[in-house]
Structures are given as structure tokens and as C-alpha cells.
Amino acid sequence: MSDKMDKAERRELKARNKATKLDKKSKSLYNQKTFVNKH
């Protein structure tokens, strides 16, 4: 069961990282300073 949880968590992390990267790209165009400050 813990193996399944691991895979699910990893998949979620990958998806989240993808979303974050896309978010960074779009935000950096008009919102760079604020984004950098938050992270």
C-alpha cells in the first residue's frame, strides 16, 4: 500500500512541478519581482 502511495505522491509532485514551471514562465513575463519575492 505504501508503494502505491509513493507512486501517487510522486506523480502528484511531478504534475505540480510542471504546473509551477508553466506558472513561472507566464508570471515572469509580467510579475517577475513579486513571484521571486514569494519563493
N, CA, C and O atoms as a Maestro MAE file, in Angstrom:
{
 s_m_m2io_version
 :::
 2.0.0
}

f_m_ct {
 s_m_title
 :::
 protein
 m_atom[156] {
  # First column is atom index #
  i_m_mmod_type
  r_m_x_coord
  r_m_y_coord
  r_m_z_coord
  i_m_residue_number
  s_m_chain_name
  s_m_pdb_residue_name
  s_m_pdb_atom_name
  i_m_atomic_number
  :::
  1 25 0.837 -1.205 0.000 1 A "MET " " N  " 7
  2 3 0.000 0.000 0.000 1 A "MET " " CA " 6
  3 2 0.869 1.250 0.000 1 A "MET " " C  " 6
  4 15 0.583 2.219 -0.702 1 A "MET " " O  " 8
  5 25 1.918 1.215 0.785 2 A "SER " " N  " 7
  6 3 2.792 2.396 0.842 2 A "SER " " CA " 6
  7 2 3.459 2.629 -0.508 2 A "SER " " C  " 6
  8 15 3.748 3.770 -0.869 2 A "SER " " O  " 8
  9 25 3.704 1.559 -1.252 3 A "ASP " " N  " 7
  10 3 4.277 1.718 -2.590 3 A "ASP " " CA " 6
  11 2 3.326 2.490 -3.490 3 A "ASP " " C  " 6
  12 15 3.740 3.386 -4.225 3 A "ASP " " O  " 8
  13 25 2.045 2.135 -3.426 4 A "LYS " " N  " 7
  14 3 1.059 2.842 -4.242 4 A "LYS " " CA " 6
  15 2 1.014 4.316 -3.845 4 A "LYS " " C  " 6
  16 15 0.957 5.194 -4.706 4 A "LYS " " O  " 8
  17 25 1.039 4.580 -2.555 5 A "MET " " N  " 7
  18 3 1.029 5.961 -2.090 5 A "MET " " CA " 6
  19 2 2.247 6.700 -2.627 5 A "MET " " C  " 6
  20 15 2.142 7.839 -3.082 5 A "MET " " O  " 8
  21 25 3.395 6.047 -2.571 6 A "ASP " " N  " 7
  22 3 4.620 6.661 -3.077 6 A "ASP " " CA " 6
  23 2 4.464 7.057 -4.539 6 A "ASP " " C  " 6
  24 15 4.783 8.181 -4.927 6 A "ASP " " O  " 8
  25 25 3.972 6.124 -5.341 7 A "LYS " " N  " 7
  26 3 3.821 6.415 -6.770 7 A "LYS " " CA " 6
  27 2 2.844 7.553 -6.985 7 A "LYS " " C  " 6
  28 15 3.085 8.443 -7.800 7 A "LYS " " O  " 8
  29 25 1.738 7.524 -6.250 8 A "ALA " " N  " 7
  30 3 0.732 8.575 -6.408 8 A "ALA " " CA " 6
  31 2 1.318 9.918 -5.992 8 A "ALA " " C  " 6
  32 15 1.111 10.927 -6.666 8 A "ALA " " O  " 8
  33 25 2.042 9.928 -4.895 9 A "GLU " " N  " 7
  34 3 2.628 11.186 -4.427 9 A "GLU " " CA " 6
  35 2 3.639 11.710 -5.434 9 A "GLU " " C  " 6
  36 15 3.680 12.904 -5.731 9 A "GLU " " O  " 8
  37 25 4.456 10.794 -5.956 10 A "ARG " " N  " 7
  38 3 5.461 11.219 -6.935 10 A "ARG " " CA " 6
  39 2 4.795 11.787 -8.177 10 A "ARG " " C  " 6
  40 15 5.235 12.800 -8.719 10 A "ARG " " O  " 8
  41 25 3.723 11.126 -8.627 11 A "ARG " " N  " 7
  42 3 3.012 11.604 -9.809 11 A "ARG " " CA " 6
  43 2 2.452 12.997 -9.536 11 A "ARG " " C  " 6
  44 15 2.501 13.882 -10.390 11 A "ARG " " O  " 8
  45 25 1.917 13.172 -8.324 12 A "GLU " " N  " 7
  46 3 1.343 14.471 -7.980 12 A "GLU " " CA " 6
  47 2 2.437 15.535 -7.952 12 A "GLU " " C  " 6
  48 15 2.240 16.653 -8.427 12 A "GLU " " O  " 8
  49 25 3.573 15.182 -7.398 13 A "LEU " " N  " 7
  50 3 4.675 16.142 -7.335 13 A "LEU " " CA " 6
  51 2 5.121 16.529 -8.738 13 A "LEU " " C  " 6
  52 15 5.360 17.704 -9.019 13 A "LEU " " O  " 8
  53 25 5.233 15.541 -9.613 14 A "LYS " " N  " 7
  54 3 5.644 15.837 -10.994 14 A "LYS " " CA " 6
  55 2 4.655 16.784 -11.651 14 A "LYS " " C  " 6
  56 15 5.045 17.761 -12.291 14 A "LYS " " O  " 8
  57 25 3.374 16.487 -11.486 15 A "ALA " " N  " 7
  58 3 2.340 17.337 -12.086 15 A "ALA " " CA " 6
  59 2 2.428 18.742 -11.509 15 A "ALA " " C  " 6
  60 15 2.292 19.733 -12.227 15 A "ALA " " O  " 8
  61 25 2.658 18.811 -10.188 16 A "ARG " " N  " 7
  62 3 2.727 20.120 -9.550 16 A "ARG " " CA " 6
  63 2 3.941 20.889 -10.048 16 A "ARG " " C  " 6
  64 15 3.871 22.096 -10.279 16 A "ARG " " O  " 8
  65 25 5.061 20.176 -10.211 17 A "ASN " " N  " 7
  66 3 6.262 20.845 -10.710 17 A "ASN " " CA " 6
  67 2 6.045 21.374 -12.120 17 A "ASN " " C  " 6
  68 15 6.478 22.477 -12.453 17 A "ASN " " O  " 8
  69 25 5.379 20.586 -12.937 18 A "LYS " " N  " 7
  70 3 5.073 21.039 -14.298 18 A "LYS " " CA " 6
  71 2 4.240 22.309 -14.252 18 A "LYS " " C  " 6
  72 15 4.534 23.283 -14.945 18 A "LYS " " O  " 8
  73 25 3.201 22.290 -13.431 19 A "ALA " " N  " 7
  74 3 2.320 23.450 -13.319 19 A "ALA " " CA " 6
  75 2 3.104 24.658 -12.827 19 A "ALA " " C  " 6
  76 15 2.912 25.778 -13.300 19 A "ALA " " O  " 8
  77 25 3.998 24.408 -11.862 20 A "THR " " N  " 7
  78 3 4.790 25.512 -11.313 20 A "THR " " CA " 6
  79 2 5.690 26.106 -12.381 20 A "THR " " C  " 6
  80 15 5.826 27.325 -12.480 20 A "THR " " O  " 8
  81 25 6.311 25.237 -13.187 21 A "LYS " " N  " 7
  82 3 7.197 25.736 -14.244 21 A "LYS " " CA " 6
  83 2 6.418 26.575 -15.243 21 A "LYS " " C  " 6
  84 15 6.866 27.652 -15.637 21 A "LYS " " O  " 8
  85 25 5.253 26.087 -15.654 22 A "LEU " " N  " 7
  86 3 4.429 26.851 -16.583 22 A "LEU " " CA " 6
  87 2 4.014 28.163 -15.943 22 A "LEU " " C  " 6
  88 15 4.018 29.213 -16.586 22 A "LEU " " O  " 8
  89 25 3.655 28.089 -14.668 23 A "ASP " " N  " 7
  90 3 3.243 29.280 -13.945 23 A "ASP " " CA " 6
  91 2 4.384 30.288 -13.913 23 A "ASP " " C  " 6
  92 15 4.180 31.481 -14.135 23 A "ASP " " O  " 8
  93 25 5.588 29.793 -13.635 24 A "LYS " " N  " 7
  94 3 6.751 30.688 -13.589 24 A "LYS " " CA " 6
  95 2 6.949 31.369 -14.930 24 A "LYS " " C  " 6
  96 15 7.196 32.573 -14.993 24 A "LYS " " O  " 8
  97 25 6.839 30.596 -16.001 25 A "LYS " " N  " 7
  98 3 7.045 31.184 -17.327 25 A "LYS " " CA " 6
  99 2 6.048 32.297 -17.595 25 A "LYS " " C  " 6
  100 15 6.426 33.381 -18.040 25 A "LYS " " O  " 8
  101 25 4.778 32.034 -17.328 26 A "SER " " N  " 7
  102 3 3.749 33.035 -17.636 26 A "SER " " CA " 6
  103 2 3.853 34.223 -16.691 26 A "SER " " C  " 6
  104 15 3.682 35.370 -17.103 26 A "SER " " O  " 8
  105 25 4.135 33.942 -15.412 27 A "LYS " " N  " 7
  106 3 4.190 35.037 -14.440 27 A "LYS " " CA " 6
  107 2 5.417 35.903 -14.666 27 A "LYS " " C  " 6
  108 15 5.357 37.123 -14.512 27 A "LYS " " O  " 8
  109 25 6.533 35.275 -15.030 28 A "SER " " N  " 7
  110 3 7.775 36.038 -15.172 28 A "SER " " CA " 6
  111 2 7.639 37.107 -16.250 28 A "SER " " C  " 6
  112 15 8.395 38.079 -16.256 28 A "SER " " O  " 8
  113 25 6.699 36.939 -17.148 29 A "LEU " " N  " 7
  114 3 6.526 37.926 -18.209 29 A "LEU " " CA " 6
  115 2 6.055 39.260 -17.650 29 A "LEU " " C  " 6
  116 15 6.475 40.315 -18.125 29 A "LEU " " O  " 8
  117 25 5.183 39.221 -16.641 30 A "TYR " " N  " 7
  118 3 4.610 40.485 -16.158 30 A "TYR " " CA " 6
  119 2 4.695 40.641 -14.649 30 A "TYR " " C  " 6
  120 15 4.356 41.699 -14.120 30 A "TYR " " O  " 8
  121 25 5.146 39.598 -13.939 31 A "ASN " " N  " 7
  122 3 5.031 39.621 -12.479 31 A "ASN " " CA " 6
  123 2 6.300 39.074 -11.830 31 A "ASN " " C  " 6
  124 15 6.229 38.402 -10.802 31 A "ASN " " O  " 8
  125 25 7.452 39.356 -12.419 32 A "GLN " " N  " 7
  126 3 8.690 38.694 -12.010 32 A "GLN " " CA " 6
  127 2 9.049 38.988 -10.551 32 A "GLN " " C  " 6
  128 15 9.281 38.064 -9.772 32 A "GLN " " O  " 8
  129 25 9.095 40.249 -10.185 33 A "LYS " " N  " 7
  130 3 9.569 40.617 -8.851 33 A "LYS " " CA " 6
  131 2 8.709 39.999 -7.751 33 A "LYS " " C  " 6
  132 15 9.233 39.454 -6.780 33 A "LYS " " O  " 8
  133 25 7.405 40.085 -7.905 34 A "THR " " N  " 7
  134 3 6.504 39.543 -6.887 34 A "THR " " CA " 6
  135 2 6.710 38.043 -6.742 34 A "THR " " C  " 6
  136 15 6.768 37.524 -5.628 34 A "THR " " O  " 8
  137 25 6.821 37.352 -7.862 35 A "PHE " " N  " 7
  138 3 6.982 35.899 -7.832 35 A "PHE " " CA " 6
  139 2 8.287 35.531 -7.128 35 A "PHE " " C  " 6
  140 15 8.312 34.621 -6.301 35 A "PHE " " O  " 8
  141 25 9.350 36.224 -7.450 36 A "VAL " " N  " 7
  142 3 10.649 35.928 -6.838 36 A "VAL " " CA " 6
  143 2 10.588 36.169 -5.336 36 A "VAL " " C  " 6
  144 15 11.159 35.408 -4.555 36 A "VAL " " O  " 8
  145 25 9.895 37.231 -4.937 37 A "ASN " " N  " 7
  146 3 9.792 37.536 -3.513 37 A "ASN " " CA " 6
  147 2 9.041 36.446 -2.764 37 A "ASN " " C  " 6
  148 15 9.393 36.105 -1.634 37 A "ASN " " O  " 8
  149 25 8.001 35.898 -3.396 38 A "LYS " " N  " 7
  150 3 7.188 34.882 -2.733 38 A "LYS " " CA " 6
  151 2 7.949 33.580 -2.565 38 A "LYS " " C  " 6
  152 15 7.696 32.837 -1.617 38 A "LYS " " O  " 8
  153 25 8.877 33.291 -3.467 39 A "HIS " " N  " 7
  154 3 9.558 31.990 -3.424 39 A "HIS " " CA " 6
  155 2 10.979 32.170 -2.942 39 A "HIS " " C  " 6
  156 15 11.723 31.195 -2.834 39 A "HIS " " O  " 8
  :::
 }
 m_bond[155] {
  # First column is bond index #
  i_m_from
  i_m_to
  i_m_order
  :::
  1 1 2 1
  2 2 3 1
  3 3 4 2
  4 3 5 1
  5 5 6 1
  6 6 7 1
  7 7 8 2
  8 7 9 1
  9 9 10 1
  10 10 11 1
  11 11 12 2
  12 11 13 1
  13 13 14 1
  14 14 15 1
  15 15 16 2
  16 15 17 1
  17 17 18 1
  18 18 19 1
  19 19 20 2
  20 19 21 1
  21 21 22 1
  22 22 23 1
  23 23 24 2
  24 23 25 1
  25 25 26 1
  26 26 27 1
  27 27 28 2
  28 27 29 1
  29 29 30 1
  30 30 31 1
  31 31 32 2
  32 31 33 1
  33 33 34 1
  34 34 35 1
  35 35 36 2
  36 35 37 1
  37 37 38 1
  38 38 39 1
  39 39 40 2
  40 39 41 1
  41 41 42 1
  42 42 43 1
  43 43 44 2
  44 43 45 1
  45 45 46 1
  46 46 47 1
  47 47 48 2
  48 47 49 1
  49 49 50 1
  50 50 51 1
  51 51 52 2
  52 51 53 1
  53 53 54 1
  54 54 55 1
  55 55 56 2
  56 55 57 1
  57 57 58 1
  58 58 59 1
  59 59 60 2
  60 59 61 1
  61 61 62 1
  62 62 63 1
  63 63 64 2
  64 63 65 1
  65 65 66 1
  66 66 67 1
  67 67 68 2
  68 67 69 1
  69 69 70 1
  70 70 71 1
  71 71 72 2
  72 71 73 1
  73 73 74 1
  74 74 75 1
  75 75 76 2
  76 75 77 1
  77 77 78 1
  78 78 79 1
  79 79 80 2
  80 79 81 1
  81 81 82 1
  82 82 83 1
  83 83 84 2
  84 83 85 1
  85 85 86 1
  86 86 87 1
  87 87 88 2
  88 87 89 1
  89 89 90 1
  90 90 91 1
  91 91 92 2
  92 91 93 1
  93 93 94 1
  94 94 95 1
  95 95 96 2
  96 95 97 1
  97 97 98 1
  98 98 99 1
  99 99 100 2
  100 99 101 1
  101 101 102 1
  102 102 103 1
  103 103 104 2
  104 103 105 1
  105 105 106 1
  106 106 107 1
  107 107 108 2
  108 107 109 1
  109 109 110 1
  110 110 111 1
  111 111 112 2
  112 111 113 1
  113 113 114 1
  114 114 115 1
  115 115 116 2
  116 115 117 1
  117 117 118 1
  118 118 119 1
  119 119 120 2
  120 119 121 1
  121 121 122 1
  122 122 123 1
  123 123 124 2
  124 123 125 1
  125 125 126 1
  126 126 127 1
  127 127 128 2
  128 127 129 1
  129 129 130 1
  130 130 131 1
  131 131 132 2
  132 131 133 1
  133 133 134 1
  134 134 135 1
  135 135 136 2
  136 135 137 1
  137 137 138 1
  138 138 139 1
  139 139 140 2
  140 139 141 1
  141 141 142 1
  142 142 143 1
  143 143 144 2
  144 143 145 1
  145 145 146 1
  146 146 147 1
  147 147 148 2
  148 147 149 1
  149 149 150 1
  150 150 151 1
  151 151 152 2
  152 151 153 1
  153 153 154 1
  154 154 155 1
  155 155 156 2
  :::
 }
}
